[in-house]
Amino acid sequence: MFVFLDNVSLNGYLTVVMLEKTGTLVVALRRAFEMSGLSLNQLALRSGAPYHSTHRFFTGKRDDAALATVEKWCRTLDLELRPVR
């Protein structure tokens, strides 16, 4: 499964407006998480991402996350980030 990331701001955070408009990364991550059968705690522990970030993102309280955190989730959920060209 591939996730396409098409906009990253200079500060290393995914641009919320772009994610809300395209939905690609947010939807793909949340769908992969749901299909994984993992709990939020298991995802945080296996990925090495902070639990509070994992909880806020996957419960829909936030639609943005640090790129390094997104990469950890993607590796754990067998997703791959690739640039759109």
KEKOLVO-971354 format. One record per residue: residue number from 1; residue in one letter; z, x, y of N, C-alpha, C, O in turn. Coordinates in Angstrom, 1 decimal. Each point is the difference from the previous one (the first is absolute). Layout:
! KEKOLVO-971354
ROZA   num   residu     n_up   n_east   n_north    ca_up   ca_east   ca_north     c_up   c_east   c_north     o_up   o_east   o_north
ROZA   NUM        a        Z        X         Y        Z         X          Y        Z        X         Y        Z        X         Y
...
This chain:
! KEKOLVO-971354
ROZA   num   residu     n_up   n_east   n_north    ca_up   ca_east   ca_north     c_up   c_east   c_north     o_up   o_east   o_north
ROZA     1        m      0.0      0.8      -1.2      0.0      -0.8        1.2      0.0      0.9       1.2      0.7      1.0       0.1
ROZA     2        f     -1.5     -1.4       0.9     -0.1       0.8        1.2      0.4     -0.8       1.2     -0.3     -1.2       0.1
ROZA     3        v      1.0      1.8       0.9      0.4      -0.6        1.2     -0.7      0.8       1.1      0.1      1.2       0.0
ROZA     4        f     -0.7     -1.9       0.9     -0.7       0.7        1.1      0.8     -0.1       1.3      0.3     -1.1       0.5
ROZA     5        l      0.0      2.3       0.0      0.7       0.1        1.3     -1.0      0.3       1.1     -0.6      1.0      -0.1
ROZA     6        d      0.5     -1.9       1.0     -1.0       0.3        1.0      0.5      0.3       1.4     -0.8      0.1       1.0
ROZA     7        n      2.1     -0.1      -0.8      0.5       0.3        1.4      1.4      0.6      -0.1      0.9     -0.7      -0.4
ROZA     8        v     -0.7      1.9       0.9      1.3       0.6        0.0      0.2      0.5       1.4     -0.8      0.7       0.6
ROZA     9        s      2.0     -1.0       0.0      0.2       0.4        1.4      0.5      1.5      -0.1      0.3      0.5      -1.0
ROZA    10        l     -0.2      0.1       2.2      0.3       1.4        0.0      1.5      0.3      -0.4      0.3      1.1      -0.4
ROZA    11        n      0.5     -2.1       0.6      1.4       0.3       -0.3      0.4     -0.2      -1.5      1.1      0.1      -0.4
ROZA    12        g     -2.1     -0.3      -0.5      0.2      -0.1       -1.4      0.3     -1.3      -0.5      0.3     -0.2      -1.2
ROZA    13        y     -0.3     -0.8       2.0      0.3      -1.4       -0.4     -1.3     -0.8      -0.1     -0.9      0.2       0.9
ROZA    14        l      0.8     -1.0      -1.9     -1.1      -0.9       -0.1      0.0     -0.9       1.2      1.0     -0.5       0.4
ROZA    15        t     -2.2      0.2       0.1     -0.1      -0.9        1.2      0.1     -1.4      -0.5     -0.8     -0.5      -0.7
ROZA    16        v      1.8     -0.2       1.2      0.4      -1.3       -0.4     -1.2     -1.0       0.3     -0.3     -0.9      -0.8
ROZA    17        v     -0.2      1.0       2.0     -1.1      -1.0        0.4     -1.2      0.1      -1.0     -0.5     -1.0      -0.4
ROZA    18        m      0.1      2.2       0.0     -1.1       0.2       -0.9      0.4     -0.5      -1.4     -0.9     -0.7      -0.6
ROZA    19        l      2.1      0.9       0.1      0.4      -0.5       -1.3      0.0     -1.6       0.0     -0.4     -0.6      -1.0
ROZA    20        e      0.9      0.0       2.1      0.0      -1.4        0.1     -1.4     -0.6       0.0     -0.2     -1.1      -0.6
ROZA    21        k     -0.7      1.8       1.3     -1.3      -0.5        0.1     -0.8      0.1      -1.4     -0.6     -0.9      -0.4
ROZA    22        t      0.7      2.1      -0.2     -0.7       0.2       -1.3      0.8     -0.5      -1.2     -0.6     -0.5      -1.0
ROZA    23        g      1.9      0.7       1.0      0.9      -0.3       -1.1     -0.2      0.9      -1.2      0.8     -0.2      -0.9
ROZA    24        t     -1.8      1.0       0.9     -0.3       0.8       -1.2      1.1      0.8      -0.6      0.4     -0.2      -1.2
ROZA    25        l      0.3      1.0       2.0      1.0       0.9       -0.6      1.3     -0.8      -0.3      0.6      0.1      -1.1
ROZA    26        v     -0.2     -0.9       2.0      1.2      -0.8       -0.2     -0.1     -0.9      -1.2      0.9     -0.1      -0.8
ROZA    27        v     -2.0     -0.7       0.7     -0.3      -0.9       -1.1      0.0      0.8      -1.3      0.5     -0.5      -1.0
ROZA    28        a     -1.3      1.6       1.0     -0.1       0.7       -1.2      1.3      0.6      -0.5      0.3      0.0      -1.2
ROZA    29        l      0.5      0.5       2.1      1.3       0.6       -0.4      0.9     -1.1      -0.5      0.7      0.2      -1.0
ROZA    30        r     -0.6     -1.3       1.7      0.9      -1.1       -0.4     -0.5     -0.6      -1.4      0.9     -0.3      -0.8
ROZA    31        r     -2.2      0.2       0.7     -0.5      -0.6       -1.3      0.3      1.0      -1.2      0.4     -0.4      -1.0
ROZA    32        a     -0.6      1.7       1.3      0.3       1.0       -1.1      1.5      0.0      -0.3      0.3      0.2      -1.2
ROZA    33        f      0.5     -0.3       2.2      1.4      -0.1       -0.3      0.4     -1.2      -0.8      0.7      0.1      -1.0
ROZA    34        e     -1.2     -1.3       1.3      0.2      -1.2       -0.7     -0.4      0.2      -1.5      0.7     -0.5      -0.9
ROZA    35        m     -1.9      1.1       0.7     -0.5       0.1       -1.3      0.7      1.1      -0.8      0.0      0.0      -1.3
ROZA    36        s      0.7      0.9       2.0      0.7       1.1       -0.7      1.2     -0.4      -0.8      0.4      0.7      -1.0
ROZA    37        g      0.2     -1.8       1.4      1.2      -0.4       -0.7      1.3      0.7       0.4      1.1     -0.2      -0.6
ROZA    38        l     -1.3      1.2       1.5      1.2       0.7        0.5      0.8     -0.8       1.0     -0.5     -0.8       0.7
ROZA    39        s      1.8      1.1      -0.6      0.8      -0.5        1.0     -0.2      0.9       1.3     -0.5      1.1      -0.1
ROZA    40        l      1.0     -1.6       1.2     -0.1       0.8        1.2      0.8      1.3      -0.2     -0.4      1.1       0.5
ROZA    41        n      1.6     -1.2      -1.1      0.8       1.2       -0.2     -0.7      1.0      -1.0      0.0      1.2       0.3
ROZA    42        q     -0.7     -1.7      -1.3     -0.7       0.9       -0.9     -1.2      0.7       0.7     -0.2      1.2      -0.2
ROZA    43        l     -0.5     -2.0       1.0     -1.1       0.6        0.8      0.5      1.1       0.9     -0.6      1.1       0.1
ROZA    44        a      1.7     -1.4       0.6      0.5       1.0        1.0      0.5      1.3      -0.8     -0.3      1.1       0.4
ROZA    45        l      1.0     -1.3      -1.5      0.5       1.1       -0.8     -1.2      0.8      -0.6      0.0      1.3       0.1
ROZA    46        r     -1.0     -1.9      -0.7     -1.1       0.7       -0.6     -0.9      0.7       1.0     -0.5      1.1      -0.3
ROZA    47        s      0.4     -1.7       1.4     -1.0       0.5        1.0      0.7      1.1       0.9     -0.6      0.9       0.6
ROZA    48        g      2.0     -1.0      -0.5      0.7       0.9        0.9      0.0     -0.5       1.4      0.4      0.7       0.9
ROZA    49        a     -0.9     -1.9      -0.6      0.0      -0.6        1.3      1.3     -0.6       0.3      0.7     -0.5      -0.9
ROZA    50        p     -0.3      0.4       2.2      1.3      -0.6        0.3      0.0     -1.5      -0.4     -1.0     -0.7       0.2
ROZA    51        y      2.2      0.3      -0.7      0.1      -1.4       -0.5     -0.3     -1.0       1.2     -0.7     -1.0      -0.1
ROZA    52        h      1.3      1.3       1.3     -0.1      -0.9        1.1     -1.4     -0.2       0.4     -0.4     -1.1       0.4
ROZA    53        s     -0.4      2.2      -0.4     -1.4      -0.1        0.4     -0.8     -0.8      -1.1     -0.8     -0.8       0.3
ROZA    54        t      1.1      1.1      -1.6     -0.6      -0.8       -1.1      0.3     -1.5       0.1     -0.9     -0.8      -0.1
ROZA    55        h      2.2      0.5       0.4      0.4      -1.4        0.0     -0.7     -0.7       1.2     -0.5     -1.1      -0.1
ROZA    56        r      0.5      1.7       1.3     -0.6      -0.6        1.2     -1.5     -0.2      -0.2     -0.5     -1.1       0.4
ROZA    57        f     -0.2      2.0      -1.0     -1.4      -0.1       -0.1     -0.4     -1.1      -1.1     -0.8     -0.8       0.3
ROZA    58        f      1.4      0.9      -1.4     -0.4      -0.8       -1.1      0.6     -1.5       0.0     -0.5     -0.8      -0.7
ROZA    59        t      1.5      0.6       1.6      0.4      -1.3        0.2     -0.6     -0.7       1.2      0.2     -1.1       0.4
ROZA    60        g     -1.1      1.9       0.3     -0.8      -0.6        1.1      0.7      0.1       1.4     -0.5     -0.6       0.9
ROZA    61        k      1.6      1.3      -0.9      0.7       0.1        1.3     -0.7      1.0       0.9      0.1     -0.1       1.2
ROZA    62        r     -0.9      1.0      -1.8     -0.8       1.0        0.8     -1.3      0.1      -0.7     -0.1      0.0      -1.2
ROZA    63        d     -0.9      0.2       2.1     -1.4       0.2       -0.6     -0.4      1.4       0.3     -1.2      0.4      -0.2
ROZA    64        d      2.1      0.5       0.7     -0.4       1.4        0.2      1.0      0.9      -0.7      1.1     -0.4      -0.4
ROZA    65        a     -1.5      1.6       0.1      0.8       1.0       -0.7     -0.6      1.4       0.3     -1.1      0.1       0.3
ROZA    66        a      2.0      0.9      -0.4     -0.5       1.4        0.2     -1.0      0.3      -1.1      0.1     -0.4      -1.2
ROZA    67        l     -1.1      1.1       1.5     -1.1       0.4       -0.9      0.6      0.7      -1.2     -0.5     -0.2      -1.1
ROZA    68        a      1.4      1.1       1.3      0.6       0.7       -1.2      0.7     -1.0      -0.9      0.0      0.2      -1.2
ROZA    69        t      0.6     -1.2       1.7      0.6      -1.0       -0.9     -1.0     -0.9      -0.7      0.1     -0.2      -1.2
ROZA    70        v     -1.2     -0.1       1.9     -1.1      -0.8       -0.7     -0.6      0.9      -1.1     -0.3     -0.6      -1.1
ROZA    71        e      0.2      1.8       1.3     -0.6       0.9       -1.0      1.0      0.0      -1.3     -0.5      0.0      -1.1
ROZA    72        k      1.7      0.0       1.4      1.0       0.0       -1.2     -0.1     -1.3      -0.7     -0.1      0.0      -1.3
ROZA    73        w      0.0     -1.1       2.0     -0.2      -1.3       -0.7     -1.3      0.0      -0.8      0.0     -0.5      -1.1
ROZA    74        c     -1.0      0.9       1.7     -1.4       0.0       -0.6      0.1      0.8      -1.3     -0.6     -0.4      -1.0
ROZA    75        r      1.1      1.6       1.0      0.1       0.8       -1.2      0.8     -0.7      -1.1     -0.4      0.0      -1.1
ROZA    76        t      1.5     -0.6       1.5      0.8      -0.7       -1.0     -0.7     -1.2      -0.5      0.2     -0.4      -1.2
ROZA    77        l     -1.0     -0.3       2.0     -0.7      -1.2       -0.4     -1.4      0.2      -0.5     -0.8     -0.9      -0.2
ROZA    78        d      0.5      2.2       0.0     -1.4       0.4       -0.5     -1.1     -0.4       0.9     -1.0     -0.5      -0.4
ROZA    79        l      1.2      0.6       1.7     -1.0      -0.3        1.0     -0.4      1.4       0.7      0.8      0.9      -0.1
ROZA    80        e     -2.0     -0.9       0.7     -0.5       1.2        0.6     -0.5     -0.3       1.4     -0.7     -1.0       0.2
ROZA    81        l      1.1      1.7       0.8     -0.4      -0.1        1.3     -1.3      0.8       0.2     -0.1      1.1      -0.4
ROZA    82        r     -0.9     -1.8       1.0     -1.3       0.7        0.3     -0.5     -0.5       1.3      0.2     -1.1       0.4
ROZA    83        p     -0.8      2.0       0.4     -0.5      -0.4        1.3     -1.3     -0.9      -0.2     -0.8      0.2      -0.9
ROZA    84        v      0.7     -1.1       1.9     -1.2      -0.8        0.0     -1.0      0.7       0.9      0.3      0.5       1.1
ROZA    85        r     -1.5     -0.4      -1.6     -1.1       0.7        0.7     -1.1     -0.9       0.3     -1.0      0.4       0.6
